């Protein structure tokens, strides 16, 4: 299975996130799952990619020309695809992926997460989407989504698009399920 993982290109302030990324990379490699991700060698992204590679897995990174230098494109992965822009990056990652997982991250992670949820909602794709709620990282986001539902802006059926995992094992379980 090809799992697209959205996550930060910075390391953040919680070192346990990096440890979780290392463990996820190991689990993905051991279970024969390929990592599809944003192609950076930095932060959580780089830690995850390195772990998959160190454990004999396969990694495909997708990075726009404009971010090639800024994000320091990872040269030590199985395959690095360079695209024109962020739109092509997201489309390429989606086309190569069977499931989507968001680890902690910033604006880019959130933007990619919501776009892939929306693609599921409007029928462009039908693939599992999961957030890893590491140490409650996504608690406030989950509450905001519930608030939008309570306000009548998200249908109950569409709430089911997003899986919330509280362990790495749950992440892989949700990724393996069908939407």
N, C-alpha and C positions, 0 to 999 in steps of 0.2 A: 504494500500500500504506500502511496505517496502522500505524505502529510505536509501541508503548508503550515509553517509556524511563523506567526507574527510576534515580534518581540523587540525590545529596545536595542538600539545601536550604541547605547551607553550602558554602563554597569549598574547605575543606580546606587542607592545608599544601603541596600539590604543584601549583604553577601550571600544570604541563604538562597536568593534568587539564582545566583550564578551556580551554586551547588545543585539546585534543582535542574537548571539547564544542563549541567554535566550529566546528571543522573538520567534525565530524559533522553539525551543523546545516546547514552549507553543502552537504554531500554529500546530505543528505536532501532539501533544497529542490531542488537541481539534478536529482535523480533522481525528483522528483514524489512523494516519500513524505511523508505527513502525520505530524506529531508528536502523540502523545497522551501527556500527562504530568500530574504532580500539581498544576499550576497556580500554582506559586510564581514570584515575580520574583527570588528570592534564589539565591545560590550557583551550583552547577553547573546546577541546574534552570533558573534565570533566564538563565544564559549560553547554554545550549542553545536555549531558546525564542527568545531575542533573535536568535541566529544564523539560525535557520530563518526568522524573520520578515524579517530584513535581506536575506536572499537570495531573497525572494519566495515562501516556502513557506507552508504552512497549519499552524496550531498550535491544538490543543484542550486546554485545561487543565481538570482536574477537582479541585475543592477543597471540603472540608467547611466548613460554616458556622463551626465552632469554630476552624478554622485560618485563616480568611479574613484576619483581622488579624495573627495571629502569623506566618504565612508570607508576609504581604504579597502577596495575590493579584495576579497579573499582569494589569494592565488593558490592555496593549498587544498582546494576542494575538488571533487570529482569533475564537476562541470560548472563553468561560469558563463552565463548568457548575458551579453550586454545589449540593452535595448535603448530606444530613443528617449523615452520619458516615463513618468510614473504610471500613466494610463496603460502603456504597453507592459510595464513591469507587472502590474496587478492582473492584467488579462493573461499574461504568460504564466504567472504563478498559478492562477485559477485553472487554466487549461491543463497544467501538468499535475494537478492535485486531486486526490480522492476525498480529502477531509481537511479541515482548517482548525487550527489551535492557536489561541492567543495567550502568550505568557505576559507578564508585566511589561509595560512599555509606555511610551508617551503618545503624542498626537498622531504620529505615523501609524503606530499599532492600532490605536482607536479608530482612525479613519479607515484603515484596511479592514478591521473587524466589522465595522458598521456597513461598509460597502458590500462585503460578502454576505452579511445577514440580509441586506436589501436584495441582492441578487437572488437569494433563496426565496425571499418573500414574493418577488414578482415573477419567479419562474425561470430565470435565466439559467440557474443551476439548481440541483437538488443534491446537496452534499452536506455532511455533518459539520457543524460549527460549535466549537467548545472554547470556553475561557477557563484557564487554570487560575483559580482563586487562591493563589499562594498567599498564606498568612493574611487572608482577607483583603488582598489588594483590590479586587473588583467589587467589594461589598457596596460601596457607594454607587457604582455604575449599575449594579443589579437593582438597587433601590430606585434609581432614577428610571430604569426601564419599567419597573413595576408601577411607579408613579405615572408614567406615560400611559400605561395600560389602564390604570384606575381612572385616568382622565378621559378615557375613551379614544385614545390616539393610537394604540396598538391592540390589534385583535388578539383574543385568547389563542387562536391557532398560530399566530405569528410569534407569540411568546415561546412556543415549543421549538422554534428554530435554534435558539441558543441553549446549549447544554452548559451547566456549571459544574466543573470538576474541582474537588477539594484534595485530590491526590493525583500523582502521576499515573497511577494504575487506572484511575477513572478517566484520565485524559485519553489514554490509548483505547480504553473500552468504548468511550463515546465516539472516538474517531473511527472505530471499526463498525459502528452501527450505521444504519441507513436513516436518512432524514424522514 
